[in-house]
Amino acid sequence: MKVITYRPLRGTPTADAPGSVLPVEALADTILRTQSLWEAIEALQREGYKNQLGESLLVGISDLLAEIKKLREWLAVRGNTLETIRRNRAALGIEALDDNSPYLPMIDAPPSSEQPMNRASLRARARVMRDKNEDHFLSLRETFLNTDYARKAEELERALRRVYWGFNLESIDESLLEELLGEDQLRNWRAIKNLGAQMVREGYARHGPSGLGLTPHGLQKIARHIVLEIFKPRTSDTLSRRHHASYRSEPPVSFETRPYRFGDPLHLDLSSSVLNAVKRAGVQVPVRLKTEDFTIVDREPLSRSGTVLLIDMSKSMQFENRYIAAKKVALALHEFIRLRYPQDRIAVMCFAMQTKKVRIAELPFLHWDEMNPYTNMELAIDSARKTLQLHRGYRRQIFLITDGEPTAHRERGAVFFQFPPHPKTLQRTLRAVKNLSHQNIALSVFLLSQEKSNLWFVDELARQGCARVFHLSPHDLGQCVLMDYLDKKKKCL
């Protein structure tokens, strides 16, 4: 019999044996909205996660507070019922409850010498019990239990609210939580408390010099999830074979075959290789293959691509979560190229007033520049052009994701800014775009805004034939960018 033993992780909080795997969707969406992994973990612990259908994928402290609220409301209803019964008893002339006695006087009190128990008195007691609907009266014991539960529920709610706002997670009394909310909610609470340890256990995170951070494996899983979300079959396609495991909405991989050369990887095209052997030696069993019969599948395309993805991170990108959509696209495109076209090269750069290159590990926590309203598109395009000059022999292209027109340009070593844009800013940016054409660098512009003031510049780019321009919403950005990449790839093959 196979025995599996779970032990605490070294250097991490003690975690229970794993029950369910962390949902990648929840991690991807939350991580891209925060600026650090700990901030993402705390957000998931506080609020949990619900998908677009409203289904709860992760339970958070807010969900436990909602359960406590329901419990307190139920206890309040019980308390109101008790108060109503007391008023009814007073109206019926029944004396008040004795705090020291668990019995209702003259009704359920034990017999005594002062109360002779003859047949007539018993018959009278039974009549009173029937007329006054004794079954609905609450005993003092139930009253005390109701009060005690209300006190405990209030205590647990206060503790959960403190934890919600950052207090120590260990301050929660788990036995009290189990008593009030049950074993299932206790299990949910332990999952909340050990979320960081579970991420380490499943390979999403690891401890480093600067604290807890994403692992390359975790980043790849998140990026792969985004790619699959972009390429998932459309629900409106009634003819799609969504039940078939091999069905994908992305196009098939392009490849060619050629004779084997010494040193090539043995990716054999078996049917062609066997056919070559038959042509050489005739029909015989068994067919004997020689090296000159080998035909291999060459999956490397005829042309390699060098791509620079420019992401506008000016202040206006915060609206409609445009910067989150841009980060998703950057992760998806990087992962797609790594898996599908490993011979291609991609660089990601963000820009506002200045331009900087972004490592793939920095992408999830990239944030729009809160103090910077500038959009220096001229500098961004020139920086991308200089980066692509290092990739000679590649088919070079720039993908520009923005939500508006340029509002800044370089002037005598400084940045000149004006809104609405100065005509010189537009001229400088158009000149930078035309320099791309002179070096045979393709430009695709993805505009995430439909404001009329932002349309003139990109429409001018399209009119002059300097760029391909796409007007779209953040929701459609991922599919549009990847399909444009594949379209250019297909034309080049």
C-alpha positions in Angstrom: 0.0 0.0 0.0 1.3 3.4 -1.0 1.6 5.8 2.0 1.8 9.6 1.5 2.9 11.7 4.5 2.4 15.5 4.6 5.0 17.5 6.5 5.2 21.2 7.2 7.2 23.2 4.6 10.5 24.5 5.8 10.4 28.2 6.4 6.7 28.5 5.7 3.5 28.4 7.8 2.2 24.9 8.6 -0.3 23.9 5.9 -3.0 21.2 6.0 -2.8 18.3 3.5 -3.9 19.6 0.1 -7.5 19.1 -0.7 -8.2 21.0 -3.9 -5.8 22.6 -6.3 -5.7 26.4 -6.5 -7.8 27.8 -9.4 -5.4 29.4 -11.9 -8.2 31.8 -13.0 -8.4 33.3 -9.5 -4.6 33.6 -9.2 -4.2 35.1 -12.7 -6.9 37.7 -12.3 -5.9 38.8 -8.8 -2.2 38.9 -9.4 -2.5 41.1 -12.5 -4.6 43.6 -10.4 -2.0 44.0 -7.6 1.6 45.2 -7.3 3.1 42.3 -5.3 2.4 38.7 -4.6 1.7 39.3 -0.9 -0.8 42.0 -1.9 -2.5 39.4 -4.2 -2.6 36.8 -1.4 -4.1 39.2 1.0 -6.7 40.3 -1.5 -7.7 36.6 -2.1 -7.8 36.0 1.7 -10.0 39.0 2.2 -12.5 38.7 -0.7 -12.0 35.2 -2.1 -12.8 35.0 -5.8 -15.9 34.5 -8.0 -15.8 33.9 -11.7 -17.8 35.7 -14.3 -20.7 33.3 -13.7 -20.8 34.2 -10.0 -19.5 30.9 -8.9 -17.2 31.0 -5.9 -13.8 29.5 -6.7 -12.1 30.6 -3.5 -13.8 31.5 -0.1 -12.6 34.6 1.6 -13.0 36.2 5.0 -15.8 38.4 3.6 -17.7 35.1 2.9 -17.2 34.0 6.5 -18.4 37.4 7.7 -21.6 37.0 5.6 -22.2 33.6 7.3 -21.8 35.2 10.7 -24.2 37.9 9.7 -26.8 35.3 8.8 -26.3 33.5 12.1 -26.7 36.7 14.1 -29.9 37.6 12.2 -31.3 34.2 12.9 -30.4 34.6 16.6 -32.1 38.0 16.6 -35.3 36.5 15.2 -35.2 33.9 18.0 -34.7 36.7 20.6 -37.7 38.7 19.2 -39.8 35.5 19.3 -38.9 35.1 23.0 -39.8 38.7 23.8 -43.2 38.3 21.9 -44.0 35.2 24.0 -43.2 37.0 27.2 -45.6 39.8 26.2 -48.3 37.3 25.4 -47.8 35.6 28.7 -48.2 38.9 30.5 -51.4 39.7 28.6 -52.8 36.3 29.5 -52.1 37.0 33.2 -49.4 34.4 33.5 -46.8 35.4 36.0 -43.3 36.2 34.9 -40.6 33.6 34.6 -38.6 32.8 37.7 -34.9 33.4 36.8 -33.9 30.7 39.3 -36.3 28.0 38.0 -36.2 26.2 34.7 -39.9 25.5 34.9 -43.0 27.6 33.9 -44.9 28.2 37.1 -48.3 26.5 37.5 -47.8 24.7 34.3 -44.6 22.6 34.2 -43.5 23.0 37.8 -42.9 19.8 39.7 -45.6 18.8 42.2 -45.1 20.0 45.8 -47.0 19.6 49.1 -48.5 23.1 48.5 -50.0 21.9 45.2 -52.2 18.8 45.9 -52.2 16.6 42.8 -55.8 15.4 42.6 -57.7 14.5 39.4 -59.3 17.9 39.1 -56.1 19.9 39.4 -54.4 17.7 36.8 -57.3 18.2 34.4 -57.1 22.0 35.0 -53.3 21.9 34.3 -53.8 20.0 31.1 -56.5 22.5 30.0 -54.2 25.5 30.6 -51.3 23.9 28.7 -53.6 23.2 25.7 -55.2 26.6 25.7 -52.0 28.6 26.0 -50.2 26.6 23.3 -47.4 25.6 25.7 -45.4 24.0 22.8 -44.4 27.4 21.6 -43.0 28.8 24.9 -39.2 28.9 25.2 -37.7 27.7 28.4 -35.1 29.7 30.3 -32.5 27.2 29.2 -33.2 28.0 25.5 -33.0 31.7 26.4 -29.6 31.3 28.0 -28.4 29.3 25.0 -29.7 32.0 22.6 -27.9 34.7 24.6 -24.7 32.8 24.8 -24.6 32.0 21.0 -25.3 35.7 20.3 -22.4 36.7 22.4 -20.1 34.2 20.8 -21.2 35.2 17.3 -20.5 38.8 18.1 -17.0 37.9 19.4 -16.2 35.9 16.3 -17.4 38.6 14.0 -15.2 41.2 15.8 -12.2 38.9 15.4 -12.8 38.2 11.7 -13.2 42.0 11.0 -9.8 42.6 12.7 -8.2 39.9 10.6 -9.9 41.3 7.5 -8.1 44.6 8.0 -4.7 43.0 8.5 -4.7 41.7 12.1 -2.8 38.4 12.9 -4.5 35.4 11.3 -3.7 33.3 14.3 -6.0 35.4 16.5 -9.0 33.4 15.3 -10.4 30.8 17.7 -10.9 27.8 15.4 -12.9 25.8 17.9 -15.3 28.7 18.3 -15.5 29.1 14.5 -16.3 25.4 14.1 -18.9 25.5 16.9 -20.8 28.4 15.3 -20.3 27.8 11.5 -19.5 24.1 11.2 -16.7 21.9 10.0 -17.0 23.0 6.3 -16.4 26.7 7.2 -13.5 25.7 9.4 -11.9 23.9 6.5 -12.5 27.1 4.4 -10.8 29.2 7.1 -7.8 27.0 7.2 -7.5 27.2 3.4 -7.6 31.0 3.7 -5.0 31.0 6.4 -2.6 28.7 4.6 -3.0 30.2 1.1 0.6 31.3 0.9 1.9 27.9 2.0 -0.4 26.2 -0.6 1.0 28.4 -3.4 4.5 27.4 -2.4 3.5 23.7 -2.3 1.9 23.8 -5.7 5.0 25.6 -7.2 3.4 29.0 -7.8 5.6 30.8 -5.3 8.9 30.6 -3.5 10.7 32.5 -0.8 13.6 34.7 -1.9 15.8 37.6 -0.6 13.0 40.1 -1.2 10.2 37.9 0.2 7.6 35.7 -1.5 7.7 35.8 -5.3 6.3 34.0 -8.3 8.3 31.1 -9.7 9.0 30.8 -13.5 6.7 27.7 -13.4 3.9 29.6 -11.7 4.3 32.5 -14.2 4.2 30.0 -17.1 1.0 28.4 -15.8 -0.7 31.8 -15.4 0.4 32.8 -18.9 -0.7 29.5 -20.4 -4.1 30.0 -18.8 -4.4 33.4 -20.5 -3.5 31.9 -23.9 -6.1 29.2 -23.5 -8.7 31.8 -22.6 -7.9 33.8 -25.7 -8.1 30.8 -28.0 -11.0 29.0 -26.4 -13.8 28.1 -28.8 -16.6 30.7 -29.2 -19.9 29.7 -27.6 -21.7 31.3 -30.6 -20.2 28.7 -33.0 -22.8 26.0 -33.1 -20.8 23.9 -35.5 -17.6 23.8 -33.3 -16.6 20.4 -32.0 -16.1 21.7 -28.5 -16.4 18.2 -27.0 -13.4 17.0 -29.1 -10.2 17.0 -27.1 -8.1 17.9 -30.1 -10.2 20.9 -31.1 -8.6 24.3 -30.9 -9.6 27.6 -32.4 -6.0 28.5 -33.2 -4.5 27.5 -36.6 -2.3 24.5 -37.0 1.4 24.7 -36.7 3.1 25.3 -40.0 6.0 23.0 -40.9 7.9 21.6 -43.9 9.8 18.3 -44.6 13.3 17.9 -45.9 16.0 15.2 -46.1 17.9 14.4 -42.9 21.3 16.0 -42.5 23.9 14.9 -39.9 23.2 16.7 -36.6 19.5 17.3 -37.2 17.1 16.3 -34.5 15.3 13.0 -35.4 11.8 14.4 -35.9 11.1 11.8 -38.5 8.3 11.9 -41.0 7.7 8.1 -40.9 5.5 7.8 -43.9 7.9 9.7 -46.2 10.9 7.9 -44.8 9.4 4.4 -45.4 8.3 5.5 -48.9 11.8 6.5 -49.7 13.1 3.1 -48.5 10.6 1.3 -50.7 11.5 3.4 -53.7 15.2 2.7 -53.1 15.1 -1.1 -52.4 11.7 -2.1 -53.7 8.9 -3.8 -51.9 10.3 -6.2 -49.3 9.4 -7.3 -45.7 10.7 -6.0 -43.5 11.4 -2.6 -44.9 15.0 -1.6 -44.1 15.7 2.0 -43.6 19.0 3.7 -44.2 20.1 7.2 -43.3 19.6 8.5 -46.8 15.9 7.5 -46.5 15.2 9.7 -43.6 12.9 12.6 -44.0 12.5 14.9 -41.1 9.8 17.4 -40.1 11.3 20.9 -40.0 9.1 23.0 -37.7 11.2 26.1 -37.9 9.6 28.6 -40.3 11.4 30.1 -43.2 11.6 33.4 -41.4 12.2 34.3 -37.8 10.3 37.2 -36.2 11.6 39.9 -33.8 8.8 41.7 -31.9 8.8 44.6 -29.5 5.5 45.1 -27.6 5.1 48.7 -26.4 2.6 49.2 -23.6 1.3 52.7 -22.8 1.4 53.0 -18.9 0.3 56.6 -18.7 -2.3 57.6 -16.1 -5.3 57.2 -18.4 -4.6 53.5 -18.9 -6.2 52.9 -15.5 -9.7 53.4 -16.9 -11.7 50.3 -18.0 -8.7 48.2 -16.7 -6.8 48.8 -19.9 -3.4 48.3 -18.4 -4.6 44.9 -17.0 -5.7 43.8 -20.5 -2.3 45.0 -21.9 -0.4 42.9 -19.2 -2.5 39.9 -20.1 -1.6 40.3 -23.7 2.1 40.6 -23.0 2.1 37.5 -20.9 0.1 35.5 -23.4 2.2 36.6 -26.4 5.4 35.8 -24.6 4.2 32.3 -23.6 2.7 31.7 -27.1 6.0 32.5 -28.8 8.0 30.4 -26.3 5.8 27.3 -26.9 5.0 27.7 -30.6 7.8 29.7 -32.2 10.9 29.3 -29.9 13.2 30.7 -32.7 11.4 34.0 -32.5 12.3 36.9 -30.2 10.1 39.2 -28.2 10.8 42.2 -25.9 8.3 44.1 -23.8 8.7 47.8 -23.1 6.4 50.2 -21.2 6.3 53.9 -21.7 4.8 57.1 -20.4 7.2 60.1 -20.2 10.2 57.7 -20.4 10.6 54.2 -21.9 12.0 51.2 -20.1 12.4 47.5 -21.0 10.4 45.1 -18.8 11.5 41.6 -17.8 8.9 38.9 -18.1 9.0 38.3 -14.3 8.1 42.0 -13.7 5.1 41.9 -16.0 2.4 40.6 -13.6 3.0 43.5 -11.1 3.5 46.3 -13.7 1.4 49.2 -12.7 0.2 52.4 -14.5 2.2 55.5 -13.6 0.0 57.4 -11.1 2.0 60.6 -11.3 2.7 60.6 -15.0 0.0 61.8 -17.5 2.5 62.0 -20.4 2.4 59.8 -23.5 5.8 60.1 -25.2 5.2 57.9 -28.1 8.1 59.3 -30.1 10.6 58.1 -27.6 8.9 54.7 -27.3 9.0 54.0 -31.0 12.6 55.1 -31.3 13.6 52.8 -28.4 11.8 49.9 -30.0 13.5 50.6 -33.3 16.9 50.6 -31.7 16.1 47.3 -30.0 15.1 45.7 -33.2 18.3 46.8 -34.9 20.0 44.1 -32.9 18.0 41.4 -34.6 19.2 41.5 -38.1 17.9 38.7 -40.3 14.6 38.7 -38.4 11.2 39.9 -39.7 10.8 42.9 -37.4 7.6 44.3 -36.1 6.3 46.6 -33.3 3.0 46.2 -31.5 1.8 49.4 -29.8 -1.0 49.3 -27.2 -2.3 52.7 -26.3 -5.5 54.5 -25.4 -4.8 57.9 -27.0 -2.6 60.1 -29.0 0.9 61.3 -28.2 1.0 64.3 -25.8 4.8 64.7 -25.3 8.0 64.7 -27.4 11.7 65.4 -26.8 12.8 69.0 -27.2 16.5 70.0 -26.6 17.2 67.1 -24.2 14.0 67.6 -22.2 10.4 66.4 -22.5 7.9 68.9 -23.9 4.3 68.2 -22.8 1.0 69.8 -23.9 -2.6 68.7 -23.9 -4.3 68.9 -26.3 -1.2 67.8 -28.2 1.0 70.4 -29.8 1.2 70.0 -33.6 4.9 69.6 -33.3 4.4 66.5 -31.0 2.3 64.9 -33.7 4.8 65.7 -36.4 7.7 64.3 -34.4 5.8 61.1 -33.7 4.8 60.7 -37.3 8.4 61.1 -38.3 9.5 58.4 -35.9 6.9 56.1 -37.4 8.1 56.8 -41.0 11.6 55.9 -39.9 10.3 52.4 -39.2 9.1 52.1 -42.8 12.6 53.0 -44.0 14.0 50.1 -42.1 11.3 47.7 -43.1 9.8 47.5 -39.6 6.1 46.8 -39.4 3.9 48.7 -36.9 0.5 47.6 -35.6 -1.4 50.1 -33.3 -4.1 48.8 -30.9 -6.2 51.7 -29.8 -8.2 51.0 -26.6 -10.3 54.2 -26.7 -13.1 55.4 -29.0 -12.9 59.1 -28.1 -13.0 61.2 -31.2 -10.0 63.3 -30.0 -7.9 60.2 -30.0 -8.9 58.9 -33.5 -7.2 61.6 -35.7 -3.6 60.5 -35.1 -4.1 56.8 -35.6 -6.3 57.4 -38.6 -3.6 59.5 -40.1 -1.1 56.6 -39.6 -3.5 54.3 -41.4 -4.1 56.8 -44.2 -0.4 57.3 -44.9 0.1 53.5 -44.9 2.5 53.6 -42.0 0.7 51.2 -39.7 -2.1 48.7 -39.3 -4.6 50.3 -36.9 -7.1 48.4 -34.7 -10.0 50.1 -32.8 -11.1 47.7 -30.1 -12.2 47.2 -26.5 -9.8 45.8 -23.8 -11.9 42.6 -23.8 -10.9 41.9 -27.4 -7.3 43.0 -27.2 -5.8 39.5 -26.6 -7.4 37.8 -29.5 -6.7 40.7 -31.8 -3.0 40.9 -31.0 -2.3 37.2 -31.2 -4.3 36.8 -34.5 -2.4 39.7 -36.0 0.9 38.1 -35.0 -0.2 34.8 -36.6 -1.5 36.6 -39.7 1.9 38.2 -40.3 3.6 34.9 -39.6 1.4 33.2 -42.1 2.2 35.8 -44.8 5.9 35.4 -44.2 6.0 31.6 -44.4 
